[in-house]
Amino acid sequence: MIPVPANTKVWLAAGVTDMRKGFGGLSALAEKVLAEDPFCGHLFVFRGRRGDLLKVIWWDGQGACLFSKRLERGRFVWPAAKDGKISLTPAQLSMLLEGIDWRLPQKTWKPLTAGNYPAIAEP
């Protein structure tokens, strides 16, 4: 997993990206299409046409990093928007990189309602 600092933003580039691009091409997309500075320390995530390959660019303060991940089976869940950018939390990025649908995560706990409050013992 990419060590994402707490104040770092994660941006998804909606739509399809040419995965032949390296750091130079992807950082140019971040600057022109997403209107963000690629050297600001944010993570920029791009997906290819087939949906099984992701590339992430990140300036860590010392240099430029380019991460890529290809799924052996399945596709990365991607928004339906054709262009623009979408902000993710680091937790959503973790789910995305694992191939989990980050848009609708299911909670495993049952919400409290009027009829199922836990019993409180009196001291």
Beta strands, then each sheet from edge to edge (+ up, - down):
strand 1: 10-13
strand 2: 43-47
strand 3: 53-59
strand 4: 64-70
strand 5: 85-88
sheet 1: 4+ 3- 2+ 1+ 5-
end
